[in-house]
Amino acid sequence: MSTNTLKLAVILGSVREGRFGEVVTGWFAGLAKEHGAFDVEVVDLAETDLPLALPATPPAMATEEVRPVRMLPLSAQLAAADAFVVVTPEYNHSFPASLKSLIDWHFTEWQAKPVGFVSYGAQSGGLRAVEQLRQIFAEMHAVTIRDGLAFPFYWEAFGEDGTPRDTEGTNGALKVMLDELAWWGTALHEARAKSPYNPQA
C-alpha cells in the first residue's frame, strides 16, 4: 500500500433481514479499491454490537472512555479512517436507526474528515435519508462531499450479477464521487497533520 493511500471506511448502514445493502456495498467497495486512492475496509453494522442506550455522559463530553469494551475495535477503525462512505437505504423518509446509533456513540472520529453517500430506495433513491445525514455529520464537524450515488427503484437498477444495469453512467458518476472524496481526504489529512483539529480552541 502506498504511503499516500487514504484509509476509507465504507459503512453498510442497513441491518434489516434480507437487506439489499450488501449488494450495493460489495459493488461500491470493489470499484473503490480499483480507484487507486484508497485502502478500503467495510464496516458492516449488522456485525457490530451497538447498544441502543447511550451513557449518561455523551462520548463528545466524556473525560474518560465510556464505550463498552466490545466497541473499541470499531472505534479504533473509525478513528484511523481518513474518509467515510455511508451506504444507506431509506426507511419511511429517513435512514436506519443503526446509523444514528453509530454516529452518536462517536464524536472525534468524524471530525475534519470527508463523508460521501451511496443511497438506494424507491422513487427518491434514498436522497431524503442522505439530506438528513448531511445535517447530522455537519454537527460532528465532518465535511460531506457534494457528489454521491443514488439508486431509485434499486430492485430494477441492479442486475443479477450485483452490478448496476447502467454501467457506463453509474461508473462515470462513481469516479466523480471518488475523485472528489480523494481530494478532500488528502486535503483534510494534510491539514490535520499540520494542525490537529480542535473545535473548542
C-alpha positions in Angstrom: 0.0 0.0 0.0 1.3 3.4 -0.9 2.1 5.8 1.9 -0.3 8.3 0.1 -3.2 5.8 0.1 -6.2 7.1 2.1 -8.0 4.8 4.6 -11.6 4.6 3.5 -14.3 3.1 5.8 -17.4 2.1 3.8 -20.2 1.8 6.3 -23.0 -0.6 5.5 -25.9 1.0 7.4 -28.7 -1.5 6.9 -29.2 -4.3 9.4 -32.6 -5.4 8.0 -33.2 -9.1 7.3 -33.0 -9.7 3.5 -31.2 -6.4 3.1 -30.1 -5.2 -0.4 -27.3 -3.2 1.1 -24.8 -6.0 0.8 -25.2 -5.9 -3.0 -24.7 -2.1 -3.2 -21.8 -2.1 -0.7 -20.0 -5.0 -2.4 -20.2 -3.4 -5.8 -19.1 0.0 -4.4 -16.2 -1.3 -2.3 -14.9 -3.3 -5.2 -14.6 -0.3 -7.5 -13.3 1.9 -4.7 -10.4 -0.5 -4.3 -9.7 -0.3 -8.1 -9.7 3.5 -8.0 -6.2 3.5 -6.5 -6.5 6.3 -4.0 -8.0 4.2 -1.1 -7.3 1.4 1.2 -10.9 0.2 1.7 -12.5 -1.5 4.7 -16.2 -2.3 5.1 -17.9 -1.6 8.4 -21.0 -3.8 8.5 -23.3 -2.6 11.2 -25.2 -5.9 11.2 -22.0 -7.4 12.5 -21.4 -4.7 15.1 -22.8 -4.7 18.6 -24.1 -1.1 19.1 -26.0 -0.7 22.4 -29.2 1.4 21.9 -28.8 3.0 25.4 -26.2 5.8 25.4 -24.1 6.5 28.5 -25.1 9.3 30.9 -22.0 11.3 29.7 -22.1 11.6 25.9 -18.9 10.4 24.2 -18.4 14.0 22.9 -18.1 15.3 26.5 -16.6 12.4 28.3 -13.3 12.9 30.1 -12.6 9.1 30.1 -13.6 6.2 27.9 -17.3 5.5 28.2 -17.8 3.0 25.4 -18.2 -0.7 26.0 -15.0 -2.7 25.6 -16.6 -4.7 22.7 -17.0 -1.5 20.7 -13.4 -0.4 21.0 -12.1 -2.1 17.8 -14.8 -0.4 15.8 -14.0 3.0 17.4 -10.3 2.5 16.6 -11.2 1.6 12.9 -13.2 4.8 12.6 -10.5 6.9 14.2 -7.9 5.5 11.8 -10.0 6.3 8.7 -9.2 9.3 6.5 -12.6 9.3 4.8 -16.0 7.6 5.0 -18.7 6.5 2.6 -22.1 5.7 4.1 -24.3 3.2 2.2 -27.8 3.7 3.3 -31.4 2.7 2.4 -34.3 5.0 3.0 -36.9 3.8 5.5 -40.0 6.0 6.0 -38.3 9.0 4.5 -35.2 8.6 6.7 -32.2 6.4 7.4 -31.8 3.3 9.7 -31.6 3.7 13.4 -28.3 1.7 13.3 -26.6 4.6 11.6 -27.8 7.1 14.1 -26.5 4.8 16.9 -23.1 4.5 15.3 -22.8 8.3 14.8 -24.0 9.1 18.4 -21.5 6.7 20.0 -18.6 8.6 18.4 -17.5 12.2 18.0 -13.9 13.0 17.4 -13.6 10.0 15.0 -15.7 12.0 12.4 -14.0 15.4 12.9 -12.4 17.1 9.9 -12.9 14.1 7.6 -14.9 13.8 4.4 -18.1 11.8 4.2 -19.7 10.6 0.9 -23.0 8.8 0.4 -24.4 6.0 -1.6 -28.1 5.6 -1.2 -30.9 3.4 -2.5 -34.6 3.3 -2.1 -37.9 3.7 -4.1 -38.7 6.8 -6.1 -36.2 9.1 -4.3 -33.4 6.7 -4.3 -32.7 7.4 -0.7 -31.9 11.1 -1.1 -34.1 12.1 1.8 -32.1 9.9 4.1 -28.9 11.4 2.8 -30.0 15.0 3.3 -30.8 14.2 6.9 -27.4 12.6 7.4 -25.7 15.7 5.9 -27.1 17.8 8.8 -26.0 15.3 11.4 -22.5 14.9 10.1 -22.2 18.7 10.0 -22.8 18.7 13.7 -20.0 16.1 14.0 -17.6 18.6 12.3 -17.3 16.3 9.3 -17.3 17.6 5.7 -19.9 16.0 3.4 -19.0 15.9 -0.2 -21.3 17.2 -2.9 -21.4 14.3 -5.4 -22.8 10.9 -4.5 -24.7 8.0 -5.9 -28.5 7.3 -5.5 -30.4 4.3 -6.9 -34.1 4.8 -7.3 -36.1 1.6 -7.6 -32.9 -0.3 -6.7 -34.5 -3.7 -7.4 -34.6 -2.7 -11.1 -31.3 -0.8 -11.1 -29.1 -3.8 -10.4 -28.7 -6.9 -12.5 -28.4 -10.5 -11.2 -24.6 -10.2 -11.2 -24.8 -7.5 -8.5 -23.8 -4.5 -10.7 -25.8 -1.6 -12.0 -27.5 -2.1 -15.3 -26.5 1.4 -16.4 -22.8 0.6 -16.1 -21.4 3.5 -18.1 -23.4 6.2 -16.5 -23.0 4.8 -13.0 -19.3 4.2 -13.2 -18.8 7.7 -14.5 -20.7 9.2 -11.5 -18.8 6.9 -9.2 -15.4 8.2 -10.5 -16.5 11.8 -10.0 -17.5 10.9 -6.4 -14.3 9.0 -5.6 -12.1 11.7 -7.1 -13.8 14.3 -5.0 -13.6 12.2 -1.9 -9.8 11.6 -2.6 -9.2 15.4 -2.9 -11.0 16.2 0.3 -9.5 13.2 2.1 -6.0 14.3 1.1 -6.5 17.9 1.9 -8.0 17.3 5.3 -5.4 14.6 6.2 -2.6 17.1 5.5 -4.5 19.8 7.4 -4.9 17.6 10.5 -1.2 16.6 10.4 -0.2 20.2 10.2 -2.6 21.5 12.8 -4.7 19.0 14.8 -8.4 19.9 14.6 -9.7 21.3 17.9 -13.2 22.9 17.6 -13.0 24.1 21.2 -9.9 26.1 20.6 
